[in-house]
Amino acid sequence: MRWVRFLDWFNRKCKGLCVRLGPHPKHRLTDGWHCWYLKHLALHDVVLDYGCGSGRHADVAETVADYVARYDHETRRMASSCRLPEQWSGYTAILLLDVLQLVPDRPALLKKLYDMLTENGRLFIALPYADTTWRRRLRASGLDGHYEAGAVKNYTLSEMDGELYRAGFRVIHFEPTVYDTPWAGLIDLIGQVCWPLYHVLMRWKRRRVMANWSESTGFRLVCVKSS
């Protein structure tokens, strides 16, 4: 399995170099695929982007929703926009995008977000998927298999559904992300130097995953707070 180890090393090196060159090229994507949650938001929504990071998703959500708050899970800082004051409850929608897999006590976080939502409030969540062909090859070679440094969890579909159900959420929408490939780091690096080619490659990853959802890097779910 030396070739698997080499590809994993090469992929991570490319990803690291991509980060050093500036903001990730995926943040330049503003279409309906990348900003998938927009079609589920409305003007009246009170939104919290939990684990907002650079705030890119919150910026996009503000193009639709009347009020968007941001919470950075790492710095534990809260910021709000538009008219309403900072608050810790009463949200009709919470974005939890690529965050849950980094949190050791995931049930406690999901319970906290459940309490922050209004009745029938929605949780928009993006999670990494553990059972692609490439992830299985990495694990078979004794490698980590996580998509990013610091991650503590990659999910199977049953684990996604189980954690959310136990926290009181019901999944009402489910879709794949992009095709999982060992060349993902190289594709990201290309995005820093040749945007048109990166855009072509991202469209290819989308077409591939729609033909085979089991090879998706992760899944996007819309969950409703059950009574």
PyRosetta script that sets phi, psi and omega in degrees:
from pyrosetta import init, pose_from_sequence

init()
pose = pose_from_sequence("MRWVRFLDWFNRKCKGLCVRLGPHPKHRLTDGWHCWYLKHLALHDVVLDYGCGSGRHADVAETVADYVARYDHETRRMASSCRLPEQWSGYTAILLLDVLQLVPDRPALLKKLYDMLTENGRLFIALPYADTTWRRRLRASGLDGHYEAGAVKNYTLSEMDGELYRAGFRVIHFEPTVYDTPWAGLIDLIGQVCWPLYHVLMRWKRRRVMANWSESTGFRLVCVKSS")
pose.set_psi(1, 25.5)
pose.set_omega(1, -179.6)
pose.set_phi(2, -61.3)
pose.set_psi(2, -35.5)
pose.set_omega(2, -178.5)
pose.set_phi(3, -65.9)
pose.set_psi(3, -32.8)
pose.set_omega(3, 177.2)
pose.set_phi(4, -66.1)
pose.set_psi(4, -44.5)
pose.set_omega(4, 179.8)
pose.set_phi(5, -63.3)
pose.set_psi(5, -39.7)
pose.set_omega(5, 179.4)
pose.set_phi(6, -65.9)
pose.set_psi(6, -45.9)
pose.set_omega(6, -179.9)
pose.set_phi(7, -62.7)
pose.set_psi(7, -38.7)
pose.set_omega(7, 177.4)
pose.set_phi(8, -63.2)
pose.set_psi(8, -45.4)
pose.set_omega(8, 178.1)
pose.set_phi(9, -61.1)
pose.set_psi(9, -45.8)
pose.set_omega(9, -179.2)
pose.set_phi(10, -63.1)
pose.set_psi(10, -43.3)
pose.set_omega(10, 179.6)
pose.set_phi(11, -60.6)
pose.set_psi(11, -45.5)
pose.set_omega(11, -178.6)
pose.set_phi(12, -68.9)
pose.set_psi(12, -36.5)
pose.set_omega(12, 176.6)
pose.set_phi(13, -62.8)
pose.set_psi(13, -44.1)
pose.set_omega(13, 178.7)
pose.set_phi(14, -63.1)
pose.set_psi(14, -41.9)
pose.set_omega(14, 178.9)
pose.set_phi(15, -63.4)
pose.set_psi(15, -41.8)
pose.set_omega(15, 178.6)
pose.set_phi(16, -63.5)
pose.set_psi(16, -42.3)
pose.set_omega(16, 178.4)
pose.set_phi(17, -66.2)
pose.set_psi(17, -37.6)
pose.set_omega(17, 177.9)
pose.set_phi(18, -59.2)
pose.set_psi(18, -44.1)
pose.set_omega(18, -179.4)
pose.set_phi(19, -64.6)
pose.set_psi(19, -39.3)
pose.set_omega(19, -178.7)
pose.set_phi(20, -68.3)
pose.set_psi(20, -23.7)
pose.set_omega(20, -177.9)
pose.set_phi(21, -80.8)
pose.set_psi(21, -11.7)
pose.set_omega(21, 178.5)
pose.set_phi(22, 141.4)
pose.set_psi(22, -170.5)
pose.set_omega(22, 179.5)
pose.set_phi(23, -55.0)
pose.set_psi(23, 142.5)
pose.set_omega(23, -178.2)
pose.set_phi(24, -58.2)
pose.set_psi(24, 136.9)
pose.set_omega(24, -177.4)
pose.set_phi(25, -61.4)
pose.set_psi(25, -22.5)
pose.set_omega(25, -179.9)
pose.set_phi(26, -62.4)
pose.set_psi(26, -23.9)
pose.set_omega(26, -179.1)
pose.set_phi(27, -73.9)
pose.set_psi(27, -9.1)
pose.set_omega(27, 174.2)
pose.set_phi(28, -85.9)
pose.set_psi(28, -10.2)
pose.set_omega(28, 177.6)
pose.set_phi(29, -81.3)
pose.set_psi(29, 121.6)
pose.set_omega(29, -177.5)
pose.set_phi(30, -124.6)
pose.set_psi(30, 15.7)
pose.set_omega(30, -178.1)
pose.set_phi(31, -80.6)
pose.set_psi(31, 177.7)
pose.set_omega(31, -175.9)
pose.set_phi(32, -66.6)
pose.set_psi(32, -21.8)
pose.set_omega(32, 179.0)
pose.set_phi(33, -73.2)
pose.set_psi(33, -49.7)
pose.set_omega(33, -177.4)
pose.set_phi(34, -70.6)
pose.set_psi(34, -44.0)
pose.set_omega(34, 179.7)
pose.set_phi(35, -95.8)
pose.set_psi(35, 58.1)
pose.set_omega(35, -169.7)
pose.set_phi(36, -63.7)
pose.set_psi(36, -25.8)
pose.set_omega(36, -175.7)
pose.set_phi(37, -74.2)
pose.set_psi(37, -18.0)
pose.set_omega(37, -174.9)
pose.set_phi(38, -59.8)
pose.set_psi(38, -38.6)
pose.set_omega(38, -177.2)
pose.set_phi(39, -68.0)
pose.set_psi(39, -10.8)
pose.set_omega(39, 179.6)
pose.set_phi(40, -103.0)
pose.set_psi(40, -3.8)
pose.set_omega(40, -178.8)
pose.set_phi(41, -100.5)
pose.set_psi(41, 158.4)
pose.set_omega(41, 178.9)
pose.set_phi(42, -138.6)
pose.set_psi(42, 167.6)
pose.set_omega(42, -176.2)
pose.set_phi(43, -55.8)
pose.set_psi(43, -39.0)
pose.set_omega(43, -174.4)
pose.set_phi(44, -78.1)
pose.set_psi(44, -5.9)
pose.set_omega(44, -175.5)
pose.set_phi(45, -68.0)
pose.set_psi(45, 142.2)
pose.set_omega(45, 171.5)
pose.set_phi(46, -107.7)
pose.set_psi(46, 109.7)
pose.set_omega(46, -166.2)
pose.set_phi(47, -111.6)
pose.set_psi(47, 141.6)
pose.set_omega(47, 170.2)
pose.set_phi(48, -120.6)
pose.set_psi(48, 125.3)
pose.set_omega(48, 171.4)
pose.set_phi(49, -95.3)
pose.set_psi(49, 100.2)
pose.set_omega(49, -176.2)
pose.set_phi(50, -89.9)
pose.set_psi(50, 122.1)
pose.set_omega(50, -173.3)
pose.set_phi(51, 79.9)
pose.set_psi(51, 47.4)
pose.set_omega(51, -168.5)
pose.set_phi(52, -70.4)
pose.set_psi(52, -22.2)
pose.set_omega(52, -178.8)
pose.set_phi(53, 59.6)
pose.set_psi(53, -123.6)
pose.set_omega(53, -179.5)
pose.set_phi(54, -71.5)
pose.set_psi(54, -13.8)
pose.set_omega(54, 179.0)
pose.set_phi(55, 88.1)
pose.set_psi(55, 12.0)
pose.set_omega(55, -177.0)
pose.set_phi(56, -62.2)
pose.set_psi(56, -45.5)
pose.set_omega(56, -178.7)
pose.set_phi(57, -67.8)
pose.set_psi(57, -35.5)
pose.set_omega(57, 176.7)
pose.set_phi(58, -64.0)
pose.set_psi(58, -39.9)
pose.set_omega(58, 177.6)
pose.set_phi(59, -59.7)
pose.set_psi(59, -43.3)
pose.set_omega(59, -180.0)
pose.set_phi(60, -67.0)
pose.set_psi(60, -42.2)
pose.set_omega(60, -179.8)
pose.set_phi(61, -61.7)
pose.set_psi(61, -30.5)
pose.set_omega(61, 179.6)
pose.set_phi(62, -66.6)
pose.set_psi(62, -17.2)
pose.set_omega(62, 177.1)
pose.set_phi(63, -73.7)
pose.set_psi(63, -12.9)
pose.set_omega(63, -179.5)
pose.set_phi(64, -119.2)
pose.set_psi(64, -52.9)
pose.set_omega(64, -173.0)
pose.set_phi(65, -83.1)
pose.set_psi(65, 149.8)
pose.set_omega(65, -177.1)
pose.set_phi(66, -73.4)
pose.set_psi(66, -28.7)
pose.set_omega(66, -177.6)
pose.set_phi(67, -142.7)
pose.set_psi(67, 128.8)
pose.set_omega(67, 179.5)
pose.set_phi(68, -134.3)
pose.set_psi(68, 126.3)
pose.set_omega(68, 174.7)
pose.set_phi(69, -108.9)
pose.set_psi(69, 156.5)
pose.set_omega(69, -178.7)
pose.set_phi(70, -126.4)
pose.set_psi(70, 138.9)
pose.set_omega(70, 173.5)
pose.set_phi(71, -133.5)
pose.set_psi(71, 121.5)
pose.set_omega(71, 178.2)
pose.set_phi(72, -89.9)
pose.set_psi(72, 112.1)
pose.set_omega(72, -175.0)
pose.set_phi(73, -63.6)
pose.set_psi(73, -29.8)
pose.set_omega(73, -177.7)
pose.set_phi(74, -77.8)
pose.set_psi(74, -45.9)
pose.set_omega(74, -177.7)
pose.set_phi(75, -90.6)
pose.set_psi(75, -11.5)
pose.set_omega(75, -178.5)
pose.set_phi(76, 58.0)
pose.set_psi(76, 40.4)
pose.set_omega(76, 177.9)
pose.set_phi(77, -109.6)
pose.set_psi(77, 141.0)
pose.set_omega(77, -178.4)
pose.set_phi(78, -112.9)
pose.set_psi(78, 139.1)
pose.set_omega(78, 175.0)
pose.set_phi(79, -144.2)
pose.set_psi(79, 145.5)
pose.set_omega(79, -179.5)
pose.set_phi(80, -129.1)
pose.set_psi(80, 162.4)
pose.set_omega(80, -178.7)
pose.set_phi(81, -127.7)
pose.set_psi(81, 169.0)
pose.set_omega(81, 176.8)
pose.set_phi(82, 65.7)
pose.set_psi(82, -133.3)
pose.set_omega(82, -163.4)
pose.set_phi(83, -96.2)
pose.set_psi(83, -34.7)
pose.set_omega(83, -168.4)
pose.set_phi(84, -82.7)
pose.set_psi(84, 152.7)
pose.set_omega(84, 177.5)
pose.set_phi(85, -74.6)
pose.set_psi(85, 168.2)
pose.set_omega(85, 175.0)
pose.set_phi(86, -60.4)
pose.set_psi(86, 142.4)
pose.set_omega(86, -177.4)
pose.set_phi(87, -151.5)
pose.set_psi(87, 161.8)
pose.set_omega(87, -179.1)
pose.set_phi(88, -119.2)
pose.set_psi(88, 14.3)
pose.set_omega(88, 176.6)
pose.set_phi(89, -157.4)
pose.set_psi(89, 174.1)
pose.set_omega(89, 176.4)
pose.set_phi(90, 83.4)
pose.set_psi(90, 18.4)
pose.set_omega(90, 178.7)
pose.set_phi(91, -84.8)
pose.set_psi(91, 138.7)
pose.set_omega(91, 175.0)
pose.set_phi(92, -90.6)
pose.set_psi(92, -16.4)
pose.set_omega(92, -179.9)
pose.set_phi(93, -151.6)
pose.set_psi(93, 136.7)
pose.set_omega(93, 176.0)
pose.set_phi(94, -126.5)
pose.set_psi(94, 129.5)
pose.set_omega(94, 173.8)
pose.set_phi(95, -92.2)
pose.set_psi(95, 125.7)
pose.set_omega(95, 176.1)
pose.set_phi(96, -130.6)
pose.set_psi(96, 79.4)
pose.set_omega(96, -168.9)
pose.set_phi(97, -104.8)
pose.set_psi(97, 114.5)
pose.set_omega(97, 178.6)
pose.set_phi(98, 57.1)
pose.set_psi(98, 42.4)
pose.set_omega(98, -178.8)
pose.set_phi(99, -120.1)
pose.set_psi(99, -44.5)
pose.set_omega(99, -168.7)
pose.set_phi(100, -58.8)
pose.set_psi(100, -35.0)
pose.set_omega(100, -178.2)
pose.set_phi(101, -68.3)
pose.set_psi(101, -11.6)
pose.set_omega(101, 179.9)
pose.set_phi(102, -95.2)
pose.set_psi(102, -5.8)
pose.set_omega(102, -172.0)
pose.set_phi(103, -101.9)
pose.set_psi(103, 122.0)
pose.set_omega(103, 179.9)
pose.set_phi(104, -61.9)
pose.set_psi(104, -46.1)
pose.set_omega(104, -178.0)
pose.set_phi(105, -99.6)
pose.set_psi(105, 77.6)
pose.set_omega(105, -176.1)
pose.set_phi(106, -68.4)
pose.set_psi(106, -41.1)
pose.set_omega(106, 177.7)
pose.set_phi(107, -57.3)
pose.set_psi(107, -39.1)
pose.set_omega(107, -179.5)
pose.set_phi(108, -66.0)
pose.set_psi(108, -39.9)
pose.set_omega(108, 179.1)
pose.set_phi(109, -66.3)
pose.set_psi(109, -43.9)
pose.set_omega(109, 179.9)
pose.set_phi(110, -63.4)
pose.set_psi(110, -37.8)
pose.set_omega(110, 176.7)
pose.set_phi(111, -63.7)
pose.set_psi(111, -41.0)
pose.set_omega(111, 178.7)
pose.set_phi(112, -61.6)
pose.set_psi(112, -45.3)
pose.set_omega(112, -178.9)
pose.set_phi(113, -68.2)
pose.set_psi(113, -35.9)
pose.set_omega(113, 176.0)
pose.set_phi(114, -57.2)
pose.set_psi(114, -45.1)
pose.set_omega(114, -178.4)
pose.set_phi(115, -69.0)
pose.set_psi(115, -24.6)
pose.set_omega(115, -178.4)
pose.set_phi(116, -81.2)
pose.set_psi(116, -16.3)
pose.set_omega(116, -177.8)
pose.set_phi(117, -87.1)
pose.set_psi(117, 150.3)
pose.set_omega(117, 172.7)
pose.set_phi(118, -73.5)
pose.set_psi(118, 171.4)
pose.set_omega(118, 174.3)
pose.set_phi(119, -58.3)
pose.set_psi(119, 132.3)
pose.set_omega(119, -176.3)
pose.set_phi(120, 64.1)
pose.set_psi(120, 18.7)
pose.set_omega(120, 174.9)
pose.set_phi(121, -66.4)
pose.set_psi(121, 159.1)
pose.set_omega(121, -173.8)
pose.set_phi(122, -116.7)
pose.set_psi(122, 141.9)
pose.set_omega(122, 174.9)
pose.set_phi(123, -111.1)
pose.set_psi(123, 121.4)
pose.set_omega(123, 176.9)
pose.set_phi(124, -100.7)
pose.set_psi(124, 118.7)
pose.set_omega(124, -170.4)
pose.set_phi(125, -134.0)
pose.set_psi(125, 138.7)
pose.set_omega(125, 174.7)
pose.set_phi(126, -119.5)
pose.set_psi(126, 127.4)
pose.set_omega(126, -175.4)
pose.set_phi(127, -130.9)
pose.set_psi(127, 146.8)
pose.set_omega(127, 176.4)
pose.set_phi(128, -78.4)
pose.set_psi(128, 148.3)
pose.set_omega(128, -177.1)
pose.set_phi(129, -106.3)
pose.set_psi(129, 136.5)
pose.set_omega(129, -170.2)
pose.set_phi(130, -92.4)
pose.set_psi(130, -16.8)
pose.set_omega(130, -165.0)
pose.set_phi(131, -108.9)
pose.set_psi(131, 28.5)
pose.set_omega(131, 172.7)
pose.set_phi(132, -74.7)
pose.set_psi(132, 164.0)
pose.set_omega(132, 178.8)
pose.set_phi(133, -58.1)
pose.set_psi(133, -42.7)
pose.set_omega(133, -177.8)
pose.set_phi(134, -68.7)
pose.set_psi(134, -40.2)
pose.set_omega(134, 178.1)
pose.set_phi(135, -62.8)
pose.set_psi(135, -40.6)
pose.set_omega(135, 179.6)
pose.set_phi(136, -65.9)
pose.set_psi(136, -38.0)
pose.set_omega(136, 177.9)
pose.set_phi(137, -65.8)
pose.set_psi(137, -37.9)
pose.set_omega(137, 177.6)
pose.set_phi(138, -62.6)
pose.set_psi(138, -46.9)
pose.set_omega(138, -179.3)
pose.set_phi(139, -65.9)
pose.set_psi(139, -37.0)
pose.set_omega(139, 178.2)
pose.set_phi(140, -65.1)
pose.set_psi(140, -24.1)
pose.set_omega(140, 178.0)
pose.set_phi(141, -91.2)
pose.set_psi(141, 5.7)
pose.set_omega(141, 178.7)
pose.set_phi(142, 80.1)
pose.set_psi(142, 18.1)
pose.set_omega(142, -178.5)
pose.set_phi(143, -97.3)
pose.set_psi(143, 170.2)
pose.set_omega(143, -172.3)
pose.set_phi(144, -60.6)
pose.set_psi(144, -55.6)
pose.set_omega(144, -179.5)
pose.set_phi(145, 86.7)
pose.set_psi(145, -7.2)
pose.set_omega(145, 176.7)
pose.set_phi(146, -79.9)
pose.set_psi(146, 152.1)
pose.set_omega(146, -177.7)
pose.set_phi(147, -76.5)
pose.set_psi(147, -24.9)
pose.set_omega(147, -175.0)
pose.set_phi(148, -147.0)
pose.set_psi(148, 154.1)
pose.set_omega(148, 178.4)
pose.set_phi(149, -63.7)
pose.set_psi(149, 139.1)
pose.set_omega(149, 178.2)
pose.set_phi(150, 91.6)
pose.set_psi(150, -10.0)
pose.set_omega(150, 179.6)
pose.set_phi(151, -70.7)
pose.set_psi(151, 142.0)
pose.set_omega(151, 179.2)
pose.set_phi(152, -113.7)
pose.set_psi(152, -3.9)
pose.set_omega(152, -174.6)
pose.set_phi(153, -153.8)
pose.set_psi(153, 131.0)
pose.set_omega(153, 161.6)
pose.set_phi(154, -114.0)
pose.set_psi(154, 139.4)
pose.set_omega(154, -168.4)
pose.set_phi(155, -102.9)
pose.set_psi(155, 144.2)
pose.set_omega(155, 159.4)
pose.set_phi(156, -87.6)
pose.set_psi(156, 166.8)
pose.set_omega(156, -179.1)
pose.set_phi(157, -63.7)
pose.set_psi(157, -39.6)
pose.set_omega(157, -179.6)
pose.set_phi(158, -67.1)
pose.set_psi(158, -33.8)
pose.set_omega(158, 178.2)
pose.set_phi(159, -69.1)
pose.set_psi(159, -39.5)
pose.set_omega(159, 175.8)
pose.set_phi(160, -57.9)
pose.set_psi(160, -52.9)
pose.set_omega(160, -176.7)
pose.set_phi(161, -63.2)
pose.set_psi(161, -40.8)
pose.set_omega(161, -177.4)
pose.set_phi(162, -65.7)
pose.set_psi(162, -45.8)
pose.set_omega(162, -179.5)
pose.set_phi(163, -62.9)
pose.set_psi(163, -41.7)
pose.set_omega(163, -178.2)
pose.set_phi(164, -70.6)
pose.set_psi(164, -39.9)
pose.set_omega(164, 179.2)
pose.set_phi(165, -63.1)
pose.set_psi(165, -44.3)
pose.set_omega(165, -179.5)
pose.set_phi(166, -65.7)
pose.set_psi(166, -26.2)
pose.set_omega(166, 178.5)
pose.set_phi(167, -83.6)
pose.set_psi(167, -5.5)
pose.set_omega(167, 177.3)
pose.set_phi(168, 100.0)
pose.set_psi(168, 17.2)
pose.set_omega(168, -178.9)
pose.set_phi(169, -109.0)
pose.set_psi(169, 149.1)
pose.set_omega(169, 175.5)
pose.set_phi(170, -119.3)
pose.set_psi(170, 127.4)
pose.set_omega(170, -178.1)
pose.set_phi(171, -77.1)
pose.set_psi(171, 125.5)
pose.set_omega(171, 179.7)
pose.set_phi(172, -116.5)
pose.set_psi(172, -9.8)
pose.set_omega(172, 176.8)
pose.set_phi(173, -150.1)
pose.set_psi(173, 144.7)
pose.set_omega(173, -171.2)
pose.set_phi(174, -151.5)
pose.set_psi(174, 128.4)
pose.set_omega(174, 179.5)
pose.set_phi(175, -152.7)
pose.set_psi(175, 156.4)
pose.set_omega(175, 179.9)
pose.set_phi(176, -80.8)
pose.set_psi(176, 169.8)
pose.set_omega(176, 178.6)
pose.set_phi(177, -98.1)
pose.set_psi(177, -91.6)
pose.set_omega(177, 175.8)
pose.set_phi(178, -141.8)
pose.set_psi(178, 167.1)
pose.set_omega(178, -178.3)
pose.set_phi(179, -65.5)
pose.set_psi(179, 135.4)
pose.set_omega(179, -179.9)
pose.set_phi(180, -86.6)
pose.set_psi(180, 119.1)
pose.set_omega(180, -177.8)
pose.set_phi(181, -135.5)
pose.set_psi(181, 145.5)
pose.set_omega(181, 176.0)
pose.set_phi(182, -68.1)
pose.set_psi(182, -8.6)
pose.set_omega(182, 179.6)
pose.set_phi(183, -96.7)
pose.set_psi(183, 14.1)
pose.set_omega(183, -177.2)
pose.set_phi(184, -59.4)
pose.set_psi(184, -41.4)
pose.set_omega(184, 179.9)
pose.set_phi(185, -62.8)
pose.set_psi(185, -41.8)
pose.set_omega(185, 178.1)
pose.set_phi(186, -64.0)
pose.set_psi(186, -40.8)
pose.set_omega(186, 178.6)
pose.set_phi(187, -62.7)
pose.set_psi(187, -41.4)
pose.set_omega(187, 177.1)
pose.set_phi(188, -62.4)
pose.set_psi(188, -42.1)
pose.set_omega(188, 179.9)
pose.set_phi(189, -64.6)
pose.set_psi(189, -39.0)
pose.set_omega(189, 176.2)
pose.set_phi(190, -59.0)
pose.set_psi(190, -36.7)
pose.set_omega(190, 179.8)
pose.set_phi(191, -61.8)
pose.set_psi(191, -23.2)
pose.set_omega(191, 179.3)
pose.set_phi(192, -81.5)
pose.set_psi(192, -18.7)
pose.set_omega(192, -175.3)
pose.set_phi(193, -119.4)
pose.set_psi(193, -19.8)
pose.set_omega(193, -178.0)
pose.set_phi(194, -148.7)
pose.set_psi(194, 86.6)
pose.set_omega(194, -175.9)
pose.set_phi(195, -59.5)
pose.set_psi(195, -44.0)
pose.set_omega(195, -179.6)
pose.set_phi(196, -58.8)
pose.set_psi(196, -41.5)
pose.set_omega(196, 179.1)
pose.set_phi(197, -67.8)
pose.set_psi(197, -39.3)
pose.set_omega(197, 177.3)
pose.set_phi(198, -59.2)
pose.set_psi(198, -42.8)
pose.set_omega(198, -179.9)
pose.set_phi(199, -62.0)
pose.set_psi(199, -41.0)
pose.set_omega(199, 177.2)
pose.set_phi(200, -62.4)
pose.set_psi(200, -44.8)
pose.set_omega(200, -178.7)
pose.set_phi(201, -66.6)
pose.set_psi(201, -36.0)
pose.set_omega(201, 177.2)
pose.set_phi(202, -67.6)
pose.set_psi(202, -37.8)
pose.set_omega(202, 176.1)
pose.set_phi(203, -63.5)
pose.set_psi(203, -37.0)
pose.set_omega(203, 176.9)
pose.set_phi(204, -63.7)
pose.set_psi(204, -43.5)
pose.set_omega(204, 178.9)
pose.set_phi(205, -62.9)
pose.set_psi(205, -34.7)
pose.set_omega(205, 178.8)
pose.set_phi(206, -70.2)
pose.set_psi(206, -44.1)
pose.set_omega(206, 179.1)
pose.set_phi(207, -62.3)
pose.set_psi(207, -42.3)
pose.set_omega(207, -179.3)
pose.set_phi(208, -62.6)
pose.set_psi(208, -42.5)
pose.set_omega(208, -176.7)
pose.set_phi(209, -72.0)
pose.set_psi(209, -31.5)
pose.set_omega(209, 178.6)
pose.set_phi(210, -68.9)
pose.set_psi(210, -23.8)
pose.set_omega(210, 176.4)
pose.set_phi(211, -81.8)
pose.set_psi(211, -18.5)
pose.set_omega(211, -178.0)
pose.set_phi(212, -156.2)
pose.set_psi(212, 91.6)
pose.set_omega(212, -176.4)
pose.set_phi(213, -62.9)
pose.set_psi(213, -25.2)
pose.set_omega(213, -177.5)
pose.set_phi(214, -69.2)
pose.set_psi(214, -9.8)
pose.set_omega(214, 178.4)
pose.set_phi(215, -104.8)
pose.set_psi(215, 20.4)
pose.set_omega(215, -178.9)
pose.set_phi(216, -79.5)
pose.set_psi(216, 141.7)
pose.set_omega(216, 176.2)
pose.set_phi(217, -62.5)
pose.set_psi(217, -26.3)
pose.set_omega(217, -178.9)
pose.set_phi(218, -172.7)
pose.set_psi(218, -171.8)
pose.set_omega(218, -179.4)
pose.set_phi(219, -136.7)
pose.set_psi(219, 149.2)
pose.set_omega(219, 175.3)
pose.set_phi(220, -107.9)
pose.set_psi(220, 132.1)
pose.set_omega(220, -177.7)
pose.set_phi(221, -130.3)
pose.set_psi(221, 141.3)
pose.set_omega(221, 168.3)
pose.set_phi(222, -108.0)
pose.set_psi(222, 122.5)
pose.set_omega(222, -177.7)
pose.set_phi(223, -119.3)
pose.set_psi(223, 142.8)
pose.set_omega(223, 177.7)
pose.set_phi(224, -108.1)
pose.set_psi(224, 142.8)
pose.set_omega(224, 177.6)
pose.set_phi(225, -71.2)
pose.set_psi(225, 117.2)
pose.set_omega(225, 179.9)
pose.set_phi(226, -78.2)
pose.set_psi(226, 150.3)
pose.set_omega(226, 179.6)
pose.set_phi(227, -81.0)
pose.dump_pdb("model.pdb")
